[in-house]
Amino acid sequence: MAASVVRRDGAAAVVAIGGEIDVQTAGRLRADLLKLVDAGHVDLVADFGAVRFCDAAGLGALVAVGNRLREKGGTLRLARVRPAQRRILRITRLDELFPTFDTVDEAFRH
């Protein structure tokens, strides 16, 4: 799993995420995203275009980040989520917490 900030604009940031988000990498993702939140980026877009796999630990990391963002009045939006991952978000009802968008630009504008 790799995560890198590819765009910043005031309180907003886009993070490109790649690889697999699982029990071994979810903690690192959570830590990376929470560093951004602590630095004042309370509107985050997670670009999932290169994420091949995301398990329950990965979803838990997203929930933790989303909770911190909501405490600060911010949001976590997901972009370019693969159909199988969208289905998991829908089944777990996490799509109600994390708006998903087809493109990064669309997510960033909202």
Chimera marker file (.cmm) of the C-alpha trace (Angstrom):
<marker_set name="trace">
<marker id="1" x="0.000" y="0.000" z="0.000" r="1" g="1" b="0" radius="0.5"/>
<marker id="2" x="1.240" y="3.433" z="-0.902" r="1" g="1" b="0" radius="0.5"/>
<marker id="3" x="-0.404" y="6.775" z="-0.220" r="1" g="1" b="0" radius="0.5"/>
<marker id="4" x="0.809" y="10.125" z="-1.488" r="1" g="1" b="0" radius="0.5"/>
<marker id="5" x="-0.649" y="13.611" z="-1.503" r="1" g="1" b="0" radius="0.5"/>
<marker id="6" x="-1.109" y="14.691" z="-5.108" r="1" g="1" b="0" radius="0.5"/>
<marker id="7" x="-3.014" y="17.937" z="-4.584" r="1" g="1" b="0" radius="0.5"/>
<marker id="8" x="-3.520" y="20.470" z="-1.792" r="1" g="1" b="0" radius="0.5"/>
<marker id="9" x="-5.719" y="23.517" z="-1.745" r="1" g="1" b="0" radius="0.5"/>
<marker id="10" x="-6.325" y="25.164" z="1.604" r="1" g="1" b="0" radius="0.5"/>
<marker id="11" x="-8.115" y="22.688" z="3.864" r="1" g="1" b="0" radius="0.5"/>
<marker id="12" x="-8.554" y="20.175" z="1.026" r="1" g="1" b="0" radius="0.5"/>
<marker id="13" x="-6.158" y="17.464" z="-0.107" r="1" g="1" b="0" radius="0.5"/>
<marker id="14" x="-6.231" y="14.597" z="-2.592" r="1" g="1" b="0" radius="0.5"/>
<marker id="15" x="-4.428" y="11.407" z="-1.602" r="1" g="1" b="0" radius="0.5"/>
<marker id="16" x="-3.642" y="8.815" z="-4.264" r="1" g="1" b="0" radius="0.5"/>
<marker id="17" x="-3.739" y="5.338" z="-2.753" r="1" g="1" b="0" radius="0.5"/>
<marker id="18" x="-2.400" y="2.238" z="-4.444" r="1" g="1" b="0" radius="0.5"/>
<marker id="19" x="-1.932" y="-1.429" z="-3.774" r="1" g="1" b="0" radius="0.5"/>
<marker id="20" x="-3.754" y="-3.486" z="-1.184" r="1" g="1" b="0" radius="0.5"/>
<marker id="21" x="-5.322" y="-2.155" z="1.993" r="1" g="1" b="0" radius="0.5"/>
<marker id="22" x="-5.450" y="-5.007" z="4.468" r="1" g="1" b="0" radius="0.5"/>
<marker id="23" x="-4.661" y="-5.881" z="8.077" r="1" g="1" b="0" radius="0.5"/>
<marker id="24" x="-0.942" y="-5.304" z="7.422" r="1" g="1" b="0" radius="0.5"/>
<marker id="25" x="-1.293" y="-1.899" z="5.735" r="1" g="1" b="0" radius="0.5"/>
<marker id="26" x="-4.477" y="-0.358" z="7.163" r="1" g="1" b="0" radius="0.5"/>
<marker id="27" x="-2.704" y="1.119" z="10.179" r="1" g="1" b="0" radius="0.5"/>
<marker id="28" x="-0.229" y="2.927" z="7.972" r="1" g="1" b="0" radius="0.5"/>
<marker id="29" x="-3.025" y="4.312" z="5.796" r="1" g="1" b="0" radius="0.5"/>
<marker id="30" x="-4.914" y="5.497" z="8.879" r="1" g="1" b="0" radius="0.5"/>
<marker id="31" x="-1.770" y="7.166" z="10.242" r="1" g="1" b="0" radius="0.5"/>
<marker id="32" x="-0.946" y="8.840" z="6.921" r="1" g="1" b="0" radius="0.5"/>
<marker id="33" x="-4.453" y="10.250" z="6.547" r="1" g="1" b="0" radius="0.5"/>
<marker id="34" x="-4.680" y="11.359" z="10.181" r="1" g="1" b="0" radius="0.5"/>
<marker id="35" x="-1.405" y="13.290" z="9.772" r="1" g="1" b="0" radius="0.5"/>
<marker id="36" x="-3.103" y="15.278" z="7.029" r="1" g="1" b="0" radius="0.5"/>
<marker id="37" x="-6.130" y="15.897" z="9.236" r="1" g="1" b="0" radius="0.5"/>
<marker id="38" x="-3.903" y="17.038" z="12.097" r="1" g="1" b="0" radius="0.5"/>
<marker id="39" x="-2.128" y="19.389" z="9.670" r="1" g="1" b="0" radius="0.5"/>
<marker id="40" x="-5.459" y="21.082" z="8.924" r="1" g="1" b="0" radius="0.5"/>
<marker id="41" x="-6.625" y="19.233" z="5.812" r="1" g="1" b="0" radius="0.5"/>
<marker id="42" x="-10.184" y="18.464" z="6.859" r="1" g="1" b="0" radius="0.5"/>
<marker id="43" x="-11.617" y="17.852" z="3.398" r="1" g="1" b="0" radius="0.5"/>
<marker id="44" x="-9.928" y="14.758" z="2.013" r="1" g="1" b="0" radius="0.5"/>
<marker id="45" x="-10.386" y="12.956" z="-1.268" r="1" g="1" b="0" radius="0.5"/>
<marker id="46" x="-9.015" y="9.416" z="-1.361" r="1" g="1" b="0" radius="0.5"/>
<marker id="47" x="-8.273" y="8.376" z="-4.945" r="1" g="1" b="0" radius="0.5"/>
<marker id="48" x="-8.864" y="4.613" z="-5.000" r="1" g="1" b="0" radius="0.5"/>
<marker id="49" x="-8.070" y="4.209" z="-8.699" r="1" g="1" b="0" radius="0.5"/>
<marker id="50" x="-5.000" y="2.056" z="-7.998" r="1" g="1" b="0" radius="0.5"/>
<marker id="51" x="-6.390" y="0.142" z="-4.993" r="1" g="1" b="0" radius="0.5"/>
<marker id="52" x="-6.543" y="-3.530" z="-5.924" r="1" g="1" b="0" radius="0.5"/>
<marker id="53" x="-8.021" y="-4.791" z="-2.655" r="1" g="1" b="0" radius="0.5"/>
<marker id="54" x="-9.511" y="-3.390" z="0.549" r="1" g="1" b="0" radius="0.5"/>
<marker id="55" x="-10.581" y="-5.652" z="3.423" r="1" g="1" b="0" radius="0.5"/>
<marker id="56" x="-12.416" y="-5.000" z="6.692" r="1" g="1" b="0" radius="0.5"/>
<marker id="57" x="-9.266" y="-3.569" z="8.302" r="1" g="1" b="0" radius="0.5"/>
<marker id="58" x="-9.046" y="-1.062" z="5.467" r="1" g="1" b="0" radius="0.5"/>
<marker id="59" x="-12.685" y="-0.113" z="5.925" r="1" g="1" b="0" radius="0.5"/>
<marker id="60" x="-12.002" y="0.308" z="9.636" r="1" g="1" b="0" radius="0.5"/>
<marker id="61" x="-9.148" y="2.702" z="8.860" r="1" g="1" b="0" radius="0.5"/>
<marker id="62" x="-11.444" y="4.765" z="6.644" r="1" g="1" b="0" radius="0.5"/>
<marker id="63" x="-14.083" y="4.862" z="9.384" r="1" g="1" b="0" radius="0.5"/>
<marker id="64" x="-11.502" y="6.068" z="11.926" r="1" g="1" b="0" radius="0.5"/>
<marker id="65" x="-10.348" y="8.834" z="9.591" r="1" g="1" b="0" radius="0.5"/>
<marker id="66" x="-13.931" y="9.739" z="8.716" r="1" g="1" b="0" radius="0.5"/>
<marker id="67" x="-14.824" y="10.002" z="12.407" r="1" g="1" b="0" radius="0.5"/>
<marker id="68" x="-11.913" y="12.365" z="13.088" r="1" g="1" b="0" radius="0.5"/>
<marker id="69" x="-12.833" y="14.458" z="10.068" r="1" g="1" b="0" radius="0.5"/>
<marker id="70" x="-16.465" y="14.753" z="11.155" r="1" g="1" b="0" radius="0.5"/>
<marker id="71" x="-15.288" y="15.907" z="14.613" r="1" g="1" b="0" radius="0.5"/>
<marker id="72" x="-13.472" y="18.733" z="12.826" r="1" g="1" b="0" radius="0.5"/>
<marker id="73" x="-16.358" y="19.524" z="10.471" r="1" g="1" b="0" radius="0.5"/>
<marker id="74" x="-14.700" y="17.869" z="7.498" r="1" g="1" b="0" radius="0.5"/>
<marker id="75" x="-15.383" y="15.036" z="5.078" r="1" g="1" b="0" radius="0.5"/>
<marker id="76" x="-13.734" y="12.049" z="3.446" r="1" g="1" b="0" radius="0.5"/>
<marker id="77" x="-14.786" y="11.512" z="-0.148" r="1" g="1" b="0" radius="0.5"/>
<marker id="78" x="-13.740" y="8.535" z="-2.262" r="1" g="1" b="0" radius="0.5"/>
<marker id="79" x="-12.968" y="8.731" z="-5.966" r="1" g="1" b="0" radius="0.5"/>
<marker id="80" x="-12.462" y="6.115" z="-8.672" r="1" g="1" b="0" radius="0.5"/>
<marker id="81" x="-13.615" y="3.235" z="-6.463" r="1" g="1" b="0" radius="0.5"/>
<marker id="82" x="-13.774" y="-0.068" z="-8.336" r="1" g="1" b="0" radius="0.5"/>
<marker id="83" x="-17.203" y="-1.724" z="-8.712" r="1" g="1" b="0" radius="0.5"/>
<marker id="84" x="-16.417" y="-4.595" z="-6.311" r="1" g="1" b="0" radius="0.5"/>
<marker id="85" x="-15.306" y="-2.128" z="-3.652" r="1" g="1" b="0" radius="0.5"/>
<marker id="86" x="-18.389" y="0.045" z="-4.234" r="1" g="1" b="0" radius="0.5"/>
<marker id="87" x="-20.499" y="-3.052" z="-3.675" r="1" g="1" b="0" radius="0.5"/>
<marker id="88" x="-18.782" y="-3.673" z="-0.323" r="1" g="1" b="0" radius="0.5"/>
<marker id="89" x="-19.337" y="-0.046" z="0.675" r="1" g="1" b="0" radius="0.5"/>
<marker id="90" x="-23.006" y="-0.401" z="-0.239" r="1" g="1" b="0" radius="0.5"/>
<marker id="91" x="-23.427" y="-3.719" z="1.632" r="1" g="1" b="0" radius="0.5"/>
<marker id="92" x="-21.803" y="-2.316" z="4.771" r="1" g="1" b="0" radius="0.5"/>
<marker id="93" x="-23.721" y="0.961" z="4.335" r="1" g="1" b="0" radius="0.5"/>
<marker id="94" x="-20.449" y="2.854" z="4.451" r="1" g="1" b="0" radius="0.5"/>
<marker id="95" x="-21.468" y="4.507" z="1.201" r="1" g="1" b="0" radius="0.5"/>
<marker id="96" x="-23.703" y="6.632" z="3.440" r="1" g="1" b="0" radius="0.5"/>
<marker id="97" x="-20.619" y="7.892" z="5.309" r="1" g="1" b="0" radius="0.5"/>
<marker id="98" x="-18.281" y="8.257" z="2.351" r="1" g="1" b="0" radius="0.5"/>
<marker id="99" x="-19.644" y="9.877" z="-0.790" r="1" g="1" b="0" radius="0.5"/>
<marker id="100" x="-18.117" y="8.226" z="-3.841" r="1" g="1" b="0" radius="0.5"/>
<marker id="101" x="-17.386" y="9.881" z="-7.157" r="1" g="1" b="0" radius="0.5"/>
<marker id="102" x="-16.334" y="8.655" z="-10.573" r="1" g="1" b="0" radius="0.5"/>
<marker id="103" x="-13.491" y="11.175" z="-10.890" r="1" g="1" b="0" radius="0.5"/>
<marker id="104" x="-11.074" y="12.909" z="-8.553" r="1" g="1" b="0" radius="0.5"/>
<marker id="105" x="-12.028" y="16.327" z="-9.939" r="1" g="1" b="0" radius="0.5"/>
<marker id="106" x="-15.699" y="15.680" z="-9.229" r="1" g="1" b="0" radius="0.5"/>
<marker id="107" x="-14.917" y="14.605" z="-5.649" r="1" g="1" b="0" radius="0.5"/>
<marker id="108" x="-12.621" y="17.585" z="-5.123" r="1" g="1" b="0" radius="0.5"/>
<marker id="109" x="-15.279" y="20.080" z="-6.281" r="1" g="1" b="0" radius="0.5"/>
<marker id="110" x="-17.815" y="18.742" z="-3.786" r="1" g="1" b="0" radius="0.5"/>
<link id1="1" id2="2" r="1" g="1" b="0" radius="0.2"/>
<link id1="2" id2="3" r="1" g="1" b="0" radius="0.2"/>
<link id1="3" id2="4" r="1" g="1" b="0" radius="0.2"/>
<link id1="4" id2="5" r="1" g="1" b="0" radius="0.2"/>
<link id1="5" id2="6" r="1" g="1" b="0" radius="0.2"/>
<link id1="6" id2="7" r="1" g="1" b="0" radius="0.2"/>
<link id1="7" id2="8" r="1" g="1" b="0" radius="0.2"/>
<link id1="8" id2="9" r="1" g="1" b="0" radius="0.2"/>
<link id1="9" id2="10" r="1" g="1" b="0" radius="0.2"/>
<link id1="10" id2="11" r="1" g="1" b="0" radius="0.2"/>
<link id1="11" id2="12" r="1" g="1" b="0" radius="0.2"/>
<link id1="12" id2="13" r="1" g="1" b="0" radius="0.2"/>
<link id1="13" id2="14" r="1" g="1" b="0" radius="0.2"/>
<link id1="14" id2="15" r="1" g="1" b="0" radius="0.2"/>
<link id1="15" id2="16" r="1" g="1" b="0" radius="0.2"/>
<link id1="16" id2="17" r="1" g="1" b="0" radius="0.2"/>
<link id1="17" id2="18" r="1" g="1" b="0" radius="0.2"/>
<link id1="18" id2="19" r="1" g="1" b="0" radius="0.2"/>
<link id1="19" id2="20" r="1" g="1" b="0" radius="0.2"/>
<link id1="20" id2="21" r="1" g="1" b="0" radius="0.2"/>
<link id1="21" id2="22" r="1" g="1" b="0" radius="0.2"/>
<link id1="22" id2="23" r="1" g="1" b="0" radius="0.2"/>
<link id1="23" id2="24" r="1" g="1" b="0" radius="0.2"/>
<link id1="24" id2="25" r="1" g="1" b="0" radius="0.2"/>
<link id1="25" id2="26" r="1" g="1" b="0" radius="0.2"/>
<link id1="26" id2="27" r="1" g="1" b="0" radius="0.2"/>
<link id1="27" id2="28" r="1" g="1" b="0" radius="0.2"/>
<link id1="28" id2="29" r="1" g="1" b="0" radius="0.2"/>
<link id1="29" id2="30" r="1" g="1" b="0" radius="0.2"/>
<link id1="30" id2="31" r="1" g="1" b="0" radius="0.2"/>
<link id1="31" id2="32" r="1" g="1" b="0" radius="0.2"/>
<link id1="32" id2="33" r="1" g="1" b="0" radius="0.2"/>
<link id1="33" id2="34" r="1" g="1" b="0" radius="0.2"/>
<link id1="34" id2="35" r="1" g="1" b="0" radius="0.2"/>
<link id1="35" id2="36" r="1" g="1" b="0" radius="0.2"/>
<link id1="36" id2="37" r="1" g="1" b="0" radius="0.2"/>
<link id1="37" id2="38" r="1" g="1" b="0" radius="0.2"/>
<link id1="38" id2="39" r="1" g="1" b="0" radius="0.2"/>
<link id1="39" id2="40" r="1" g="1" b="0" radius="0.2"/>
<link id1="40" id2="41" r="1" g="1" b="0" radius="0.2"/>
<link id1="41" id2="42" r="1" g="1" b="0" radius="0.2"/>
<link id1="42" id2="43" r="1" g="1" b="0" radius="0.2"/>
<link id1="43" id2="44" r="1" g="1" b="0" radius="0.2"/>
<link id1="44" id2="45" r="1" g="1" b="0" radius="0.2"/>
<link id1="45" id2="46" r="1" g="1" b="0" radius="0.2"/>
<link id1="46" id2="47" r="1" g="1" b="0" radius="0.2"/>
<link id1="47" id2="48" r="1" g="1" b="0" radius="0.2"/>
<link id1="48" id2="49" r="1" g="1" b="0" radius="0.2"/>
<link id1="49" id2="50" r="1" g="1" b="0" radius="0.2"/>
<link id1="50" id2="51" r="1" g="1" b="0" radius="0.2"/>
<link id1="51" id2="52" r="1" g="1" b="0" radius="0.2"/>
<link id1="52" id2="53" r="1" g="1" b="0" radius="0.2"/>
<link id1="53" id2="54" r="1" g="1" b="0" radius="0.2"/>
<link id1="54" id2="55" r="1" g="1" b="0" radius="0.2"/>
<link id1="55" id2="56" r="1" g="1" b="0" radius="0.2"/>
<link id1="56" id2="57" r="1" g="1" b="0" radius="0.2"/>
<link id1="57" id2="58" r="1" g="1" b="0" radius="0.2"/>
<link id1="58" id2="59" r="1" g="1" b="0" radius="0.2"/>
<link id1="59" id2="60" r="1" g="1" b="0" radius="0.2"/>
<link id1="60" id2="61" r="1" g="1" b="0" radius="0.2"/>
<link id1="61" id2="62" r="1" g="1" b="0" radius="0.2"/>
<link id1="62" id2="63" r="1" g="1" b="0" radius="0.2"/>
<link id1="63" id2="64" r="1" g="1" b="0" radius="0.2"/>
<link id1="64" id2="65" r="1" g="1" b="0" radius="0.2"/>
<link id1="65" id2="66" r="1" g="1" b="0" radius="0.2"/>
<link id1="66" id2="67" r="1" g="1" b="0" radius="0.2"/>
<link id1="67" id2="68" r="1" g="1" b="0" radius="0.2"/>
<link id1="68" id2="69" r="1" g="1" b="0" radius="0.2"/>
<link id1="69" id2="70" r="1" g="1" b="0" radius="0.2"/>
<link id1="70" id2="71" r="1" g="1" b="0" radius="0.2"/>
<link id1="71" id2="72" r="1" g="1" b="0" radius="0.2"/>
<link id1="72" id2="73" r="1" g="1" b="0" radius="0.2"/>
<link id1="73" id2="74" r="1" g="1" b="0" radius="0.2"/>
<link id1="74" id2="75" r="1" g="1" b="0" radius="0.2"/>
<link id1="75" id2="76" r="1" g="1" b="0" radius="0.2"/>
<link id1="76" id2="77" r="1" g="1" b="0" radius="0.2"/>
<link id1="77" id2="78" r="1" g="1" b="0" radius="0.2"/>
<link id1="78" id2="79" r="1" g="1" b="0" radius="0.2"/>
<link id1="79" id2="80" r="1" g="1" b="0" radius="0.2"/>
<link id1="80" id2="81" r="1" g="1" b="0" radius="0.2"/>
<link id1="81" id2="82" r="1" g="1" b="0" radius="0.2"/>
<link id1="82" id2="83" r="1" g="1" b="0" radius="0.2"/>
<link id1="83" id2="84" r="1" g="1" b="0" radius="0.2"/>
<link id1="84" id2="85" r="1" g="1" b="0" radius="0.2"/>
<link id1="85" id2="86" r="1" g="1" b="0" radius="0.2"/>
<link id1="86" id2="87" r="1" g="1" b="0" radius="0.2"/>
<link id1="87" id2="88" r="1" g="1" b="0" radius="0.2"/>
<link id1="88" id2="89" r="1" g="1" b="0" radius="0.2"/>
<link id1="89" id2="90" r="1" g="1" b="0" radius="0.2"/>
<link id1="90" id2="91" r="1" g="1" b="0" radius="0.2"/>
<link id1="91" id2="92" r="1" g="1" b="0" radius="0.2"/>
<link id1="92" id2="93" r="1" g="1" b="0" radius="0.2"/>
<link id1="93" id2="94" r="1" g="1" b="0" radius="0.2"/>
<link id1="94" id2="95" r="1" g="1" b="0" radius="0.2"/>
<link id1="95" id2="96" r="1" g="1" b="0" radius="0.2"/>
<link id1="96" id2="97" r="1" g="1" b="0" radius="0.2"/>
<link id1="97" id2="98" r="1" g="1" b="0" radius="0.2"/>
<link id1="98" id2="99" r="1" g="1" b="0" radius="0.2"/>
<link id1="99" id2="100" r="1" g="1" b="0" radius="0.2"/>
<link id1="100" id2="101" r="1" g="1" b="0" radius="0.2"/>
<link id1="101" id2="102" r="1" g="1" b="0" radius="0.2"/>
<link id1="102" id2="103" r="1" g="1" b="0" radius="0.2"/>
<link id1="103" id2="104" r="1" g="1" b="0" radius="0.2"/>
<link id1="104" id2="105" r="1" g="1" b="0" radius="0.2"/>
<link id1="105" id2="106" r="1" g="1" b="0" radius="0.2"/>
<link id1="106" id2="107" r="1" g="1" b="0" radius="0.2"/>
<link id1="107" id2="108" r="1" g="1" b="0" radius="0.2"/>
<link id1="108" id2="109" r="1" g="1" b="0" radius="0.2"/>
<link id1="109" id2="110" r="1" g="1" b="0" radius="0.2"/>
</marker_set>
